[in-house]
């Protein structure tokens, strides 16, 4: 074998190594954790900064890697073909095709990409200093190719987005949380908390508020002694006061304000004036998102708001604790009234659910996916499906779920038996 053939074979091997480098680098940089790279960059790891800069211009990165990979693969195949033709004549074309296909597939594609997938962060950090100058060198050619690609896509009605939308990022986070939870890498309570944070901008206060039918309200016209007695009997520190009509809320009485006034007057209740003690009520629209309401609570340094509809009618109330419970779950203290379980599982795998339980809470509790846009509570969902106020014993289906009305009080459905799909019933 003369020196020229030997040089060509060595060149083919070097080109295959370069092809493996390009393939592994592409896989590593696309699979590397952006969150971890940003964290490493904040800690002062310079290579992580290079990785982030490469990922930020992903189109240029992919274009440069593909361009380099195709160049070395084509050149390696051409050199191998010339060597084998020199050795075996025309049959060398077939030999070159078979040999180079096997070498490129195994050593330049599958092997480096498999390694990069197993160690994406480590491989990305190692490859970043080497691939960065190559990307800069090939940038003009890549930009020209990218411009042509954009024009070609526009002919087919495809518009390129400059950056991913916020909704896409939120859905990506939800998908990652669900995936980790299903794989057992995250406990359900942690996933629910993170899901709750992501849902703050999508859930409205009307979905979590205390409905006006269950609100504790006091008549501002009754004697102060009766107000004090009712306040002591209530587990709440803030109670709305109404005058003339329960819809006419005139103020919100805080138990601590009442206690201070009683102490200042030496316990003489006849000297107290409720009008000087109650605070101005704060009304918020029912369509306010939980994130907006949370920010409003923080800005006003308040914990309590009354919810009204578009006509100004009282719908209920919402507190800071209600919003926090959407994230961390139920928060109970020594003064909360202990209630029976609102969701009770039967031996058959069915669930008996109080009508006031929200669909969102039921989904979180049982890990279901009942629609949350049609109604706020499970009773409302049954009424939505039935298109009427159903009677006791009536059954309805929604997808793979079955609902049976267990109890009804006048026009209110108070208990529903939910039969989930067999797989979820076993879970």
Secondary structure, DSSP 8 states (H G I E B T S, - for coil): --HHHHHHHHHHHHHHHHHHHHHHHHHHHHHS-HHHHHHHHHTT-HHHHHHHHHHHTHHHHHHHHHHHHHHHHHHHHHHHHHHHHHHHTTHHHHHHHHHHHHHIIIIIIIHHHHHHHHTHHHHHHHHHHHHHHHHHHHHHHHHHHHHHHHHHHHHTT----SS--HHHHHHHHHHHHHHHHHTTSS-HHHHHHHHHHHHTTT-BGGGTSEEGGG--EEETTS-HHHHHHHHHHSS-SEEEEESSSTT-EEEEEEHHHHHHHHHHTTT-GGG--HHHH-B---EEETT-BHHHHHHHHHHHT--EEEEE-TT--EEEEEEHHHHHHHHH-----TTS-----SEEE-TTS-EEEETTSBHHHHHHHHT----SSS-SBHHHHHHHHHTS---TT-EEEETTEEEEEEEEETTEEEEEEEE--HHHHH-
